[in-house]
């Protein structure tokens, strides 16, 4: 644990370590790691609640220290608060990257689902246009104009039984020609 020096200045240990780190002394990084790795890891774990992610952030923090030792200058104050700041910044960056990845995945999944639905609708339209006019008329009244078989029968001038029979046959032909959109990849997933 690093103690605060009198007058709010840096402890001598921080000052000496900063100089050694700036000169590229590997032993300075090792000493820094031995002293502060538990703190950095604990902070990262508190932010991320994941052991692997905390280890990743800890590695990034110490890599940054090694690659840019001049970033920790004398005006920064004691090393401990600066390491807290670095850890926080890296943890937040990781959380943001994950959130963006989650949004991209959700968008991709929704787009694929919409494409499958559009392809199924296009296939259904093609199939309906190839059906005999009598079957097509009943299906269009039922599914485009939202009529039940009784209303379709009245509009087409046929018996209710005939309208129901044509509707059933048209649906059977349609379902045989157009596979269910839920049978593809991702079937049963909640949206």
C-alpha positions as CSV (number, residue, x, y, z in Angstrom):
1,X,0.0,0.0,0.0
2,X,1.4,3.4,-0.9
3,X,1.3,6.0,1.8
4,X,0.6,9.7,1.0
5,X,3.6,11.8,1.6
6,X,3.3,15.0,3.7
7,X,2.0,18.1,1.8
8,X,0.1,15.9,-0.7
9,X,3.3,15.2,-2.7
10,X,4.2,11.9,-4.2
11,X,5.8,9.3,-2.0
12,X,9.5,8.8,-2.8
13,X,8.8,5.3,-3.9
14,X,6.4,6.5,-6.6
15,X,8.8,9.1,-7.8
16,X,11.8,6.7,-8.0
17,X,9.7,4.1,-9.7
18,X,8.4,6.6,-12.2
19,X,11.9,7.4,-13.2
20,X,13.0,3.8,-13.5
21,X,9.9,3.0,-15.6
22,X,10.6,6.0,-17.9
23,X,14.1,4.7,-18.4
24,X,12.6,1.3,-19.5
25,X,13.8,-0.8,-16.6
26,X,11.9,-4.1,-16.7
27,X,12.5,-4.5,-13.0
28,X,10.5,-1.3,-12.4
29,X,7.5,-2.8,-14.3
30,X,7.9,-6.1,-12.4
31,X,8.0,-4.2,-9.1
32,X,5.0,-2.1,-10.1
33,X,3.1,-5.3,-11.1
34,X,3.9,-7.1,-7.8
35,X,2.8,-4.1,-5.8
36,X,-0.3,-3.0,-7.7
37,X,-1.6,-6.1,-9.7
38,X,-4.0,-7.1,-6.9
39,X,-5.5,-3.6,-6.7
40,X,-5.9,-3.3,-10.5
41,X,-7.4,-6.8,-10.7
42,X,-9.8,-6.2,-7.9
43,X,-11.0,-2.9,-9.3
44,X,-11.4,-4.4,-12.8
45,X,-13.3,-7.4,-11.3
46,X,-15.6,-5.0,-9.4
47,X,-16.4,-3.1,-12.6
48,X,-16.7,-6.2,-14.9
49,X,-17.8,-9.0,-12.5
50,X,-15.9,-11.4,-14.7
51,X,-12.5,-13.0,-13.8
52,X,-11.3,-13.4,-17.4
53,X,-12.3,-9.8,-18.3
54,X,-10.6,-8.5,-15.1
55,X,-7.4,-10.3,-16.1
56,X,-7.6,-8.9,-19.6
57,X,-8.0,-5.3,-18.2
58,X,-5.2,-5.8,-15.8
59,X,-2.9,-6.9,-18.7
60,X,-3.9,-3.9,-20.7
61,X,-3.3,-1.5,-17.8
62,X,0.3,-2.8,-17.2
63,X,1.0,-3.0,-21.0
64,X,0.0,0.7,-21.3
65,X,2.3,1.6,-18.4
66,X,5.2,-0.2,-20.1
67,X,4.5,1.2,-23.6
68,X,3.9,4.8,-22.5
69,X,5.7,5.3,-19.2
70,X,5.8,9.1,-19.8
71,X,2.0,9.2,-19.4
72,X,2.5,9.0,-15.7
73,X,4.2,12.3,-15.1
74,X,5.1,14.1,-12.0
75,X,1.9,16.3,-12.2
76,X,-0.3,13.2,-11.9
77,X,0.2,12.8,-8.2
78,X,0.5,9.4,-6.5
79,X,0.6,6.3,-8.6
80,X,-2.3,4.4,-6.9
81,X,-5.1,6.9,-7.9
82,X,-3.7,7.1,-11.4
83,X,-3.7,3.3,-11.7
84,X,-7.3,3.4,-10.5
85,X,-8.2,5.8,-13.2
86,X,-6.4,3.7,-15.9
87,X,-8.2,0.6,-14.7
88,X,-11.5,2.3,-14.8
89,X,-10.9,3.7,-18.3
90,X,-9.9,0.3,-19.7
91,X,-12.9,-1.5,-17.9
92,X,-15.3,1.1,-19.3
93,X,-13.8,0.7,-22.8
94,X,-14.2,-3.1,-22.6
95,X,-17.9,-2.7,-21.4
96,X,-18.6,-0.4,-24.3
97,X,-17.0,-2.8,-26.8
98,X,-19.1,-5.6,-25.5
99,X,-22.3,-3.5,-25.6
100,X,-21.6,-2.5,-29.3
101,X,-20.9,-6.2,-30.1
102,X,-24.2,-7.2,-28.4
103,X,-26.1,-4.5,-30.4
104,X,-24.4,-5.7,-33.7
105,X,-25.4,-9.3,-32.9
106,X,-28.9,-8.4,-32.1
107,X,-29.2,-6.3,-35.3
108,X,-27.8,-9.2,-37.3
109,X,-30.2,-11.7,-35.8
110,X,-33.2,-9.4,-36.3
111,X,-32.1,-8.7,-39.9
112,X,-31.7,-12.4,-40.7
113,X,-35.1,-13.1,-39.2
114,X,-36.7,-10.3,-41.3
115,X,-35.0,-11.6,-44.4
116,X,-36.3,-15.1,-43.7
117,X,-39.8,-13.7,-43.2
118,X,-39.5,-11.6,-46.4
119,X,-38.3,-14.6,-48.4
120,X,-41.1,-16.7,-47.1
121,X,-43.6,-14.0,-47.9
122,X,-42.2,-13.7,-51.4
123,X,-42.4,-17.5,-51.9
124,X,-46.0,-17.4,-50.6
125,X,-46.9,-14.7,-53.0
126,X,-45.4,-16.7,-55.9
127,X,-47.3,-19.8,-54.8
128,X,-50.6,-17.9,-54.4
129,X,-50.3,-16.5,-57.9
130,X,-50.0,-20.0,-59.4
131,X,-53.1,-21.3,-57.6
132,X,-56.3,-21.7,-59.5
133,X,-58.4,-18.5,-59.5
134,X,-61.1,-20.1,-57.2
135,X,-58.6,-21.0,-54.5
136,X,-56.7,-17.8,-54.8
137,X,-59.8,-15.6,-54.5
138,X,-60.8,-17.3,-51.2
139,X,-57.3,-17.0,-49.8
140,X,-57.0,-13.4,-50.7
141,X,-60.3,-12.5,-49.1
142,X,-59.3,-14.4,-45.9
143,X,-55.7,-13.2,-45.5
144,X,-55.5,-9.9,-47.3
145,X,-59.0,-8.5,-46.6
146,X,-59.4,-10.4,-43.3
147,X,-62.7,-12.0,-44.2
148,X,-63.9,-15.3,-42.6
149,X,-65.0,-18.1,-44.8
150,X,-68.7,-17.1,-44.4
151,X,-68.0,-13.6,-45.7
152,X,-65.8,-14.9,-48.5
153,X,-68.6,-17.3,-49.5
154,X,-71.1,-14.4,-49.6
155,X,-68.8,-12.2,-51.6
156,X,-67.9,-14.9,-54.1
157,X,-71.4,-16.3,-54.4
158,X,-70.7,-19.8,-53.2
159,X,-71.8,-22.0,-50.3
160,X,-70.0,-21.6,-47.0
161,X,-69.0,-25.3,-47.2
162,X,-67.4,-24.7,-50.6
163,X,-65.5,-21.6,-49.4
164,X,-64.3,-23.5,-46.3
165,X,-63.1,-26.4,-48.5
166,X,-61.3,-24.1,-50.9
167,X,-59.7,-22.2,-48.1
168,X,-58.5,-25.5,-46.5
169,X,-57.1,-26.8,-49.8
170,X,-55.4,-23.5,-50.6
171,X,-53.8,-23.4,-47.2
172,X,-52.6,-27.0,-47.5
173,X,-51.1,-26.3,-51.0
174,X,-49.5,-23.1,-49.6
175,X,-48.0,-24.7,-46.5
176,X,-46.6,-27.5,-48.6
177,X,-44.9,-25.1,-51.0
178,X,-43.7,-22.6,-48.4
179,X,-41.9,-24.1,-45.4
180,X,-42.5,-22.5,-42.0
181,X,-40.2,-19.5,-41.3
182,X,-39.7,-20.8,-37.7
183,X,-38.1,-24.1,-39.0
184,X,-34.9,-22.3,-40.1
185,X,-31.8,-21.4,-38.0
186,X,-32.6,-19.7,-34.7
187,X,-36.0,-21.4,-34.5
188,X,-37.7,-20.9,-31.3
189,X,-35.6,-17.9,-30.2
190,X,-37.4,-15.1,-28.4
191,X,-37.4,-11.7,-30.1
